[in-house]
Amino acid sequence: MPRRPAGHTRGHAAVLASLTVTALVATGHPATAAPAPASDPMNQAFERAAGKYDVPRDLLAAVGYGETHLNGHAGRPSQDNGFGVMHLVSNPSNHSLEKAAALTGKSTADLRKDTGTNILGGAAMLRSHADALGLDKTERADIDAWYPAVARYSGAEGAVAALYADTVYTFLAQGLRATVAGGERVTVTSRPVSPEKGPLAKADVLAPSPDYPSALWVAANSANFATGRTATVDKVVVHVTQGSYAGTISWFQNATSKVSSHYVVRSSDGQITQMVRDKDTAYHAKSANASSLGIEHEGFVDDPSWFTDTMYRSSAALTKHLCDRYGIPKDRAHVIGHSEAPGNDHTDPGVNWNWTYYMQLVGGSDSGADGLSFGSYTTQKKGSTGPQVKAVQTLLNQQGYEAGAADGIFGSTTESAVRTFQTARGLDADGMVGPKTWTALLSAGTTPALATGSSGEAVKRLQRALTAALGRTVTADGAFGANTDKAVRDYQSTRNLSVDGGVGPDTWGALQSGR
């Protein structure tokens, strides 16, 4: 969490209720699913709210997951004074809490603290945005038509609003499964998505960072940082946002916040946005502001589900870059938590942050295989064992197909999950994982446009899928270079697709159908 410059004060960090998120996976409720049982109060709340306001249930749950991982924080506020599972906000630039009260007739106190009421308020706000945009009943039944309404729900504008909505539609594409307080499981079905972005289609293209080319650039409000430095940069400070990625970026753009950091890292995929130039002084760590670079990490201090391996690796790569560029020693005396900065009163990143692992990554001593990338993918079937079976189980579980424990043993549960996945993808449901099923499994998820020069997890997913589809190794390094371009063109040529080397809807569609 950032700090205002000396002389300013702000509230203490939120203390969270327990929430464990199992994985981003693809399961959910088919259209004919039975109503949630009484033992599943959050699922019931989503169904009731979705029905009352004619909002797609999975969209509502995906918005809540993106905001809070479905943790209501016992009514305590986030960094920008948002409350509950649906993060209804009350601050000078966003009054969604008060608007929800007017729409639902519920008190702001109940909307802050009661989960069912809070979810009802979130649905009411989404519907009000849909009404303002003129969505009729038919359009409201199309989850892709809700993109502009989701963007408005963020309280942000332009590229940041698009960034927020893109995250929600990523969860819809990938699916999710979260285990919330009391052991209840909330799921969202994976599906192909093609959101109707309208004017926001151009707004979601952000400039690259001027200091760290792998990052995006969104400038913080000039009231929230000081130009230049009054001390030599000699440390990196690790923070936790106490809020969502897009929400934090929006907050740092708000002149009333008087806080910022140099970088913000997203939990789900490690995406980084720079908001203050390295040469300038962000307001993030009180007395350490002038001599440090601040990195915010999406999430909440007491909820380890936000601290994904992808986030650790992305952040550590950034920290390593900063240390190398500015001559900062890669040790715990110079890479510190906000709680360790002199004169602060914050607790982040907290006890759930794995400093040992993070510093290994910063030091370059952990290259760690991801467990999904192989030089070739061989057919797996009942009775098979080993790391590729574990990869199959991991992918199935991540996409919600209940393959059981990822123990590397292909048993009846894994076979059943494979058949269910194959049926959903229109493949021959033989229960065996051959080239077509591998290709569909490895490529499942979002379908961003990719081309030479692209990088990141989506490129790595593409490279794995091409390895399975073509039967030759396409190195899964996350960098779309000449070799990947050739593999894409070879795939397009052999599948009777337009051969342009770019990966758009047609190429993704072919991969995700196992062609």
Backbone torsions as a table, in degrees:
resi	resn	phi	psi	omega
1	MET	NA	138.8	-178.6
2	PRO	-78.8	163.5	175.4
3	ARG	-120.8	144.1	171.6
4	ARG	-68.4	163.5	176.4
5	PRO	-63.0	161.3	179.6
6	ALA	-51.9	139.4	-178.4
7	GLY	103.3	-16.3	178.1
8	HIS	-105.3	157.4	176.3
9	THR	-128.8	162.2	174.5
10	ARG	-156.6	166.6	-174.6
11	GLY	-68.4	162.4	177.1
12	HIS	-69.8	159.5	178.0
13	ALA	-64.4	149.9	177.1
14	ALA	-67.9	145.8	173.6
15	VAL	-106.0	128.2	-167.2
16	LEU	-100.6	152.8	167.0
17	ALA	-77.3	162.8	-176.9
18	SER	-73.0	137.8	175.0
19	LEU	-152.4	130.0	175.8
20	THR	-117.2	120.3	175.9
21	VAL	-96.8	123.2	-174.8
22	THR	-73.5	-50.3	-178.5
23	ALA	-175.5	162.7	166.8
24	LEU	-84.9	111.4	-175.4
25	VAL	-139.9	172.8	-175.7
26	ALA	-113.6	85.9	167.1
27	THR	-129.9	-159.4	174.4
28	GLY	146.8	-166.3	-176.1
29	HIS	-104.5	115.2	172.8
30	PRO	-65.6	166.3	-174.2
31	ALA	-59.1	-25.7	-176.6
32	THR	-99.3	12.4	-176.9
33	ALA	-62.3	147.7	177.9
34	ALA	-70.2	154.9	177.6
35	PRO	-58.6	151.5	179.7
36	ALA	-63.2	139.1	179.2
37	PRO	-69.4	165.8	-178.1
38	ALA	-61.8	-22.6	-179.7
39	SER	-77.5	-3.2	-179.9
40	ASP	-117.0	72.1	-173.1
41	PRO	-63.9	-33.8	-179.4
42	MET	-72.0	-41.1	175.9
43	ASN	-61.1	-41.5	176.9
44	GLN	-60.7	-42.1	-179.0
45	ALA	-63.1	-42.0	177.9
46	PHE	-63.7	-42.0	-179.2
47	GLU	-66.0	-44.1	179.5
48	ARG	-62.8	-47.1	-177.2
49	ALA	-65.7	-41.3	179.3
50	ALA	-63.0	-41.1	179.0
51	GLY	-67.4	-41.9	-176.6
52	LYS	-65.4	-39.4	-174.7
53	TYR	-108.8	8.6	176.5
54	ASP	54.0	51.2	175.9
55	VAL	-114.3	135.3	177.5
56	PRO	-55.2	127.8	-175.8
57	ARG	-58.0	-44.8	-178.0
58	ASP	-67.0	-34.3	175.8
59	LEU	-62.9	-44.9	-179.9
60	LEU	-60.6	-45.3	-179.8
61	ALA	-67.0	-37.6	179.6
62	ALA	-66.1	-37.9	175.6
63	VAL	-62.4	-46.4	178.9
64	GLY	-62.2	-40.4	179.5
65	TYR	-64.5	-42.3	179.4
66	GLY	-64.0	-31.4	-179.5
67	GLU	-79.1	-44.4	-166.7
68	THR	-140.1	3.0	-168.2
69	HIS	55.6	30.0	177.1
70	LEU	63.2	32.9	177.1
71	ASN	-110.4	117.4	-178.2
72	GLY	-78.5	-4.9	174.7
73	HIS	58.2	25.0	177.9
74	ALA	54.2	31.5	177.3
75	GLY	82.3	3.3	-179.8
76	ARG	-82.6	151.1	-173.3
77	PRO	-81.4	154.1	170.8
78	SER	-82.5	-175.9	-179.6
79	GLN	-56.4	-40.1	-177.7
80	ASP	-101.7	25.6	173.4
81	ASN	66.8	46.1	174.0
82	GLY	-104.6	153.2	-171.6
83	PHE	-131.4	145.3	168.3
84	GLY	76.1	177.6	-178.8
85	VAL	-53.1	-40.3	-176.7
86	MET	-92.2	2.9	174.6
87	HIS	52.3	61.4	174.6
88	LEU	-79.1	127.3	-164.8
89	VAL	-108.0	145.0	172.8
90	SER	-135.7	93.5	175.1
91	ASN	-145.2	175.7	-173.4
92	PRO	-58.1	-23.9	-177.7
93	SER	-109.4	-7.8	-177.6
94	ASN	-142.5	118.8	-177.3
95	HIS	-120.5	42.9	-178.0
96	SER	-66.4	-28.9	176.6
97	LEU	-62.3	-49.8	-179.2
98	GLU	-66.5	-38.0	178.5
99	LYS	-66.1	-38.9	177.5
100	ALA	-63.8	-37.1	177.2
101	ALA	-62.2	-43.0	179.5
102	ALA	-66.2	-37.3	-178.0
103	LEU	-72.9	-37.4	-174.4
104	THR	-96.3	-19.5	-173.7
105	GLY	78.2	8.8	179.2
106	LYS	-92.8	155.1	179.8
107	SER	-75.6	154.0	177.7
108	THR	-64.4	-30.4	178.4
109	ALA	-63.4	-45.4	178.6
110	ASP	-67.1	-38.2	179.1
111	LEU	-65.3	-30.7	178.0
112	ARG	-74.1	-40.1	-166.1
113	LYS	-109.4	-27.2	-176.7
114	ASP	-95.6	120.2	-173.5
115	THR	-61.2	-46.4	-179.9
116	GLY	-60.2	-42.4	179.4
117	THR	-67.7	-39.3	178.8
118	ASN	-62.2	-43.3	178.3
119	ILE	-64.4	-39.0	176.2
120	LEU	-60.3	-41.9	178.6
121	GLY	-64.4	-38.8	177.4
122	GLY	-63.4	-42.1	177.9
123	ALA	-63.7	-40.7	179.4
124	ALA	-62.2	-40.5	179.4
125	MET	-67.1	-42.7	178.0
126	LEU	-61.3	-42.8	179.6
127	ARG	-65.0	-38.1	179.8
128	SER	-64.5	-37.4	176.3
129	HIS	-66.9	-40.1	178.3
130	ALA	-62.7	-42.0	178.7
131	ASP	-63.9	-41.6	179.9
132	ALA	-63.8	-29.4	178.7
133	LEU	-85.5	-6.7	177.2
134	GLY	83.3	22.0	179.0
135	LEU	-71.0	124.9	177.5
136	ASP	-89.2	-177.7	-174.1
137	LYS	-61.2	-41.5	179.6
138	THR	-63.3	-44.1	179.6
139	GLU	-66.7	-35.1	179.5
140	ARG	-66.3	-22.2	177.9
141	ALA	-78.9	-11.2	-179.2
142	ASP	-100.9	108.9	-174.0
143	ILE	-61.1	-27.8	179.7
144	ASP	-69.5	-23.0	-178.6
145	ALA	-75.5	-12.3	-175.1
146	TRP	-84.1	-4.9	-173.9
147	TYR	-52.2	-50.2	-179.7
148	PRO	-62.9	-33.2	178.3
149	ALA	-67.7	-40.2	176.7
150	VAL	-63.1	-41.6	178.4
151	ALA	-60.0	-41.9	179.0
152	ARG	-66.9	-32.8	179.6
153	TYR	-58.6	-29.5	-178.0
154	SER	-63.1	-24.7	-174.8
155	GLY	80.1	-0.2	179.3
156	ALA	-101.1	-179.5	179.4
157	GLU	-133.6	162.6	171.5
158	GLY	56.7	-133.3	-173.3
159	ALA	-61.4	-35.2	-178.9
160	VAL	-70.8	-38.9	175.6
161	ALA	-63.0	-40.3	177.8
162	ALA	-66.5	-38.1	177.1
163	LEU	-59.7	-42.0	178.7
164	TYR	-63.4	-50.8	-178.2
165	ALA	-65.0	-37.3	177.4
166	ASP	-59.7	-39.0	179.2
167	THR	-63.3	-44.3	179.4
168	VAL	-61.5	-43.3	-179.2
169	TYR	-72.6	-22.4	170.7
170	THR	-64.6	-43.7	177.9
171	PHE	-63.8	-37.1	177.8
172	LEU	-66.1	-38.1	-179.8
173	ALA	-71.1	-40.9	-176.9
174	GLN	-85.6	-25.7	-171.8
175	GLY	80.1	164.8	177.2
176	LEU	-152.8	157.8	173.1
177	ARG	-141.2	123.3	-179.9
178	ALA	-127.0	137.4	173.2
179	THR	-102.2	118.1	-173.2
180	VAL	-105.4	-177.9	-177.5
181	ALA	-51.1	135.0	-179.0
182	GLY	88.5	-1.0	178.3
183	GLY	85.0	4.2	179.3
184	GLU	-69.1	140.3	178.8
185	ARG	-105.1	127.3	176.1
186	VAL	-112.5	126.9	-177.4
187	THR	-124.9	157.1	174.3
188	VAL	-132.9	133.2	-177.3
189	THR	-73.2	134.9	172.7
190	SER	-74.2	149.0	-179.3
191	ARG	-160.9	155.7	170.3
192	PRO	-66.9	135.9	178.2
193	VAL	-125.6	142.0	173.6
194	SER	-138.8	73.5	-173.5
195	PRO	-59.7	140.9	178.1
196	GLU	-86.6	94.7	-170.0
197	LYS	-81.5	-22.7	-179.1
198	GLY	58.4	-136.2	-178.3
199	PRO	-61.2	-20.7	-178.6
200	LEU	-76.6	-8.0	179.9
201	ALA	-58.4	-36.5	178.6
202	LYS	-84.4	-26.0	-175.0
203	ALA	-72.4	-21.1	-176.4
204	ASP	-85.4	7.4	175.8
205	VAL	-95.1	107.5	-175.8
206	LEU	-103.5	151.6	178.9
207	ALA	-72.1	153.6	175.2
208	PRO	-73.2	155.3	178.1
209	SER	-63.4	140.1	178.0
210	PRO	-74.8	-19.8	-176.1
211	ASP	-109.2	-23.7	-176.8
212	TYR	-139.9	95.7	-168.5
213	PRO	-56.4	-23.3	179.4
214	SER	-74.4	-12.9	-176.0
215	ALA	-98.4	164.1	171.0
216	LEU	-90.3	167.1	178.8
217	TRP	-123.9	120.7	170.5
218	VAL	-136.2	114.9	-174.4
219	ALA	-72.3	134.5	170.7
220	ALA	-69.4	157.7	176.0
221	ASN	-61.7	140.8	-176.0
222	SER	-62.5	-18.4	177.4
223	ALA	-75.4	-11.0	-171.8
224	ASN	-105.6	9.7	174.5
225	PHE	-157.1	166.0	178.9
226	ALA	-111.8	138.8	178.3
227	THR	-71.9	131.9	177.2
228	GLY	84.6	-175.0	-177.9
229	ARG	-133.0	149.4	173.3
230	THR	-112.1	4.5	178.9
231	ALA	-150.3	162.3	177.7
232	THR	-75.2	136.7	178.6
233	VAL	-72.5	121.1	-177.5
234	ASP	-136.8	10.8	179.6
235	LYS	-156.7	160.1	171.9
236	VAL	-116.8	132.9	-178.6
237	VAL	-111.6	125.4	-179.7
238	VAL	-93.4	126.7	-179.2
239	HIS	-122.8	164.9	167.8
240	VAL	-122.8	136.4	-167.2
241	THR	-71.0	-27.8	-167.7
242	GLN	56.0	45.4	-179.7
243	GLY	171.7	-177.6	-177.8
244	SER	-83.7	166.0	-180.0
245	TYR	-60.4	-58.3	-179.0
246	ALA	-65.4	-36.2	178.3
247	GLY	-63.2	-38.9	178.2
248	THR	-67.1	-43.7	177.8
249	ILE	-59.4	-44.0	178.5
250	SER	-62.9	-40.6	-179.5
251	TRP	-64.1	-39.0	179.0
252	PHE	-70.8	-17.9	174.9
253	GLN	-85.4	-8.8	-176.4
254	ASN	-89.1	120.1	-175.3
255	ALA	-62.7	-22.3	-178.5
256	THR	-78.4	-14.9	-173.7
257	SER	-74.8	-35.1	-178.5
258	LYS	57.0	30.0	177.6
259	VAL	-138.7	158.5	177.9
260	SER	-169.3	173.7	166.3
261	SER	-145.8	168.9	-179.2
262	HIS	-72.9	-38.8	-176.1
263	TYR	-136.7	152.4	174.2
264	VAL	-130.0	133.9	-176.3
265	VAL	-116.1	132.1	179.8
266	ARG	-84.4	143.4	-176.8
267	SER	-68.7	-49.0	-166.7
268	SER	-68.0	-35.9	-174.6
269	ASP	-136.4	4.2	177.6
270	GLY	76.6	9.8	178.6
271	GLN	-58.7	142.2	-177.6
272	ILE	-120.6	137.0	171.3
273	THR	-121.0	127.7	173.7
274	GLN	-90.4	139.0	-177.4
275	MET	-125.0	-20.5	177.1
276	VAL	-133.7	134.7	178.7
277	ARG	-61.5	147.9	178.7
278	ASP	-56.6	-33.8	-176.1
279	LYS	-75.2	-10.1	-178.4
280	ASP	-106.6	167.2	-172.7
281	THR	-103.4	105.3	175.8
282	ALA	-77.3	152.8	179.0
283	TYR	-96.5	88.2	-173.1
284	HIS	-136.3	-21.3	-171.9
285	ALA	-143.2	31.9	173.9
286	LYS	53.7	-115.1	-173.1
287	SER	-66.8	-18.1	-179.3
288	ALA	-91.1	1.4	-176.0
289	ASN	-54.5	-48.6	-172.1
290	ALA	-66.8	-26.3	-172.6
291	SER	-111.7	14.8	-173.3
292	SER	-138.5	163.5	170.9
293	LEU	-113.4	130.4	-175.4
294	GLY	-103.8	134.7	176.4
295	ILE	-123.1	114.8	176.3
296	GLU	-89.6	140.5	178.4
297	HIS	-119.4	125.6	-178.0
298	GLU	-57.0	132.2	176.0
299	GLY	143.9	-166.7	-179.9
300	PHE	-132.0	142.0	-170.3
301	VAL	-54.7	-44.1	-172.8
302	ASP	-91.7	11.8	-177.2
303	ASP	-123.6	97.2	-175.2
304	PRO	-67.8	-11.5	-177.9
305	SER	-62.7	-23.3	-179.4
306	TRP	-75.6	-23.0	-171.9
307	PHE	-89.0	78.1	-176.4
308	THR	-79.7	160.2	177.2
309	ASP	-61.7	-37.8	178.6
310	THR	-62.3	-40.4	177.5
311	MET	-64.2	-47.1	179.7
312	TYR	-55.9	-47.4	-175.9
313	ARG	-66.6	-43.1	179.7
314	SER	-64.3	-46.2	-180.0
315	SER	-64.9	-42.1	-179.1
316	ALA	-64.1	-37.0	176.8
317	ALA	-62.8	-39.4	176.7
318	LEU	-65.2	-46.7	-179.7
319	THR	-61.8	-42.5	177.3
320	LYS	-59.0	-44.3	178.4
321	HIS	-59.8	-46.0	-178.7
322	LEU	-65.2	-41.8	179.2
323	CYS	-63.2	-43.7	179.8
324	ASP	-66.1	-39.7	-176.0
325	ARG	-70.3	-37.2	-173.5
326	TYR	-110.5	10.8	176.1
327	GLY	66.8	33.4	179.8
328	ILE	-89.0	126.8	178.3
329	PRO	-59.9	140.9	-179.1
330	LYS	-90.1	67.8	178.2
331	ASP	-139.5	171.4	-174.7
332	ARG	-74.9	-6.2	173.3
333	ALA	-81.4	-19.6	-176.0
334	HIS	-120.5	-16.1	170.1
335	VAL	-111.4	101.8	-167.8
336	ILE	-124.4	163.1	173.1
337	GLY	-86.5	160.5	176.7
338	HIS	-55.6	-37.4	-179.0
339	SER	-64.5	-18.3	-178.0
340	GLU	-97.7	-5.4	178.0
341	ALA	-71.7	136.1	-177.0
342	PRO	-57.9	136.6	172.8
343	GLY	75.8	14.0	-179.1
344	ASN	-94.7	169.1	176.6
345	ASP	-130.7	31.1	-178.0
346	HIS	-110.5	163.2	-176.1
347	THR	-113.1	-6.8	-175.9
348	ASP	-74.5	150.0	9.1
349	PRO	-82.8	-3.4	173.1
350	GLY	85.3	178.1	-173.1
351	VAL	-71.4	-17.4	-178.6
352	ASN	-83.5	-9.1	178.0
353	TRP	-78.4	126.5	-176.2
354	ASN	-88.7	88.7	-176.9
355	TRP	-65.4	-37.9	-178.4
356	THR	-59.9	-48.9	-179.8
357	TYR	-65.4	-43.3	-177.3
358	TYR	-61.1	-44.9	-178.2
359	MET	-70.7	-29.8	172.1
360	GLN	-60.3	-44.3	179.8
361	LEU	-66.6	-42.1	179.2
362	VAL	-61.1	-38.8	-179.2
363	GLY	-79.2	-6.5	177.7
364	GLY	79.2	15.6	-175.7
365	SER	-91.2	-0.9	-178.7
366	ASP	-127.4	107.5	177.3
367	SER	-93.6	-17.4	173.7
368	GLY	27.5	109.3	173.4
369	ALA	-64.5	149.6	-175.6
370	ASP	-86.8	-6.3	178.1
371	GLY	80.6	-2.7	-179.1
372	LEU	-117.9	-19.0	-174.3
373	SER	-97.6	123.6	178.9
374	PHE	-134.9	157.0	178.3
375	GLY	-69.3	-24.7	174.3
376	SER	-154.2	156.5	-179.4
377	TYR	-117.7	116.7	-177.9
378	THR	-97.4	157.6	-178.1
379	THR	-63.9	130.4	178.7
380	GLN	-115.8	138.7	-179.2
381	LYS	-150.1	176.8	-178.3
382	LYS	-54.6	128.0	-176.3
383	GLY	100.8	-18.4	177.2
384	SER	-68.8	153.3	176.6
385	THR	-140.3	163.6	173.8
386	GLY	119.3	-176.5	-173.7
387	PRO	-64.0	-30.6	179.6
388	GLN	-74.2	-30.9	171.9
389	VAL	-64.3	-42.2	177.8
390	LYS	-61.0	-38.5	177.4
391	ALA	-63.7	-43.3	177.2
392	VAL	-58.2	-47.4	-178.7
393	GLN	-63.4	-40.9	179.4
394	THR	-62.5	-46.9	-179.2
395	LEU	-64.3	-42.8	178.8
396	LEU	-62.7	-45.2	179.9
397	ASN	-64.9	-38.6	178.7
398	GLN	-64.2	-26.3	-179.8
399	GLN	-103.9	10.3	168.8
400	GLY	85.7	21.4	-175.0
401	TYR	-101.7	18.0	166.7
402	GLU	47.3	64.1	179.9
403	ALA	-85.8	0.3	-176.3
404	GLY	84.2	-167.9	-178.7
405	ALA	-62.4	139.5	177.5
406	ALA	-79.7	73.7	-174.0
407	ASP	-104.7	2.0	178.8
408	GLY	77.7	13.9	179.1
409	ILE	-117.5	117.5	-175.6
410	PHE	-85.1	94.2	-179.4
411	GLY	-108.3	-163.2	-176.1
412	SER	-65.2	-37.3	-179.1
413	THR	-65.4	-43.9	177.8
414	THR	-64.4	-42.7	179.2
415	GLU	-59.8	-43.2	179.1
416	SER	-62.7	-41.6	179.2
417	ALA	-64.6	-39.5	177.8
418	VAL	-61.0	-45.9	-179.8
419	ARG	-61.4	-40.7	179.2
420	THR	-64.5	-43.3	177.4
421	PHE	-62.1	-45.9	-179.0
422	GLN	-60.1	-42.0	178.4
423	THR	-62.0	-42.7	-179.0
424	ALA	-65.1	-27.9	-178.0
425	ARG	-98.9	5.4	178.2
426	GLY	73.0	24.4	178.8
427	LEU	-96.4	164.0	174.4
428	ASP	-63.4	116.7	-173.5
429	ALA	-83.5	70.4	-178.1
430	ASP	-96.8	-3.3	177.5
431	GLY	78.9	2.5	178.3
432	MET	-108.1	146.0	-178.9
433	VAL	-101.9	91.9	175.9
434	GLY	-101.9	-165.9	-175.0
435	PRO	-54.7	-43.6	-177.3
436	LYS	-66.4	-45.8	-179.8
437	THR	-68.1	-40.6	174.7
438	TRP	-56.4	-47.1	-177.7
439	THR	-60.1	-45.2	179.9
440	ALA	-66.2	-41.1	179.6
441	LEU	-64.1	-47.1	-174.2
442	LEU	-71.1	-27.3	-176.6
443	SER	-93.9	-9.0	-174.9
444	ALA	-58.5	143.0	178.3
445	GLY	132.5	-153.0	-177.9
446	THR	-70.5	162.3	-175.8
447	THR	-126.8	60.8	179.8
448	PRO	-69.8	151.4	175.2
449	ALA	-68.6	127.2	-178.6
450	LEU	-126.6	149.6	178.0
451	ALA	-159.9	175.8	178.4
452	THR	-51.1	129.3	-176.9
453	GLY	103.0	-18.3	177.1
454	SER	-69.3	157.8	178.1
455	SER	-152.5	165.5	175.7
456	GLY	118.0	-172.5	-175.1
457	GLU	-64.4	-34.8	179.4
458	ALA	-64.6	-37.3	176.9
459	VAL	-65.5	-41.8	178.9
460	LYS	-62.3	-40.5	177.7
461	ARG	-62.5	-42.6	176.5
462	LEU	-60.0	-45.5	-176.8
463	GLN	-63.9	-40.7	176.9
464	ARG	-61.9	-46.1	-177.8
465	ALA	-62.9	-40.0	178.0
466	LEU	-65.2	-36.7	176.2
467	THR	-58.3	-44.5	179.6
468	ALA	-70.0	-41.7	-175.3
469	ALA	-71.0	-39.8	-175.3
470	LEU	-90.4	-16.9	-178.6
471	GLY	73.6	22.8	175.2
472	ARG	-142.0	158.0	-174.1
473	THR	-74.5	125.6	168.4
474	VAL	-116.8	106.9	-171.7
475	THR	-54.5	125.2	-177.4
476	ALA	-89.5	74.0	-178.9
477	ASP	-105.8	-1.2	177.9
478	GLY	78.8	7.8	-179.8
479	ALA	-116.5	121.2	-177.4
480	PHE	-86.2	90.3	179.7
481	GLY	-110.1	-157.7	-174.5
482	ALA	-63.9	-38.9	-178.3
483	ASN	-66.9	-40.4	178.3
484	THR	-68.2	-39.2	176.9
485	ASP	-58.8	-44.3	179.0
486	LYS	-64.1	-41.0	179.7
487	ALA	-63.3	-41.2	178.2
488	VAL	-62.0	-46.0	-178.9
489	ARG	-64.1	-39.8	177.5
490	ASP	-63.0	-42.8	179.4
491	TYR	-63.4	-47.4	-179.3
492	GLN	-60.3	-40.5	-178.5
493	SER	-65.1	-43.3	-176.8
494	THR	-78.2	-12.4	179.3
495	ARG	-109.3	13.4	178.1
496	ASN	57.6	39.9	175.5
497	LEU	-102.6	164.8	174.5
498	SER	-63.1	124.0	-174.9
499	VAL	-92.0	94.3	-179.2
500	ASP	-128.9	-3.3	179.7
501	GLY	78.5	-7.0	177.1
502	GLY	-95.2	149.1	-179.0
503	VAL	-109.2	101.7	178.9
504	GLY	-116.0	-161.3	-175.8
505	PRO	-56.9	-39.4	-177.6
506	ASP	-66.9	-44.0	-179.2
507	THR	-69.2	-44.4	175.9
508	TRP	-60.0	-43.4	-178.6
509	GLY	-60.9	-41.0	178.2
510	ALA	-64.3	-44.7	178.9
511	LEU	-61.9	-46.1	-174.9
512	GLN	-73.0	-13.5	173.7
513	SER	-97.2	4.5	175.1
514	GLY	81.8	15.7	-179.4
515	ARG	-70.6	NA	NA
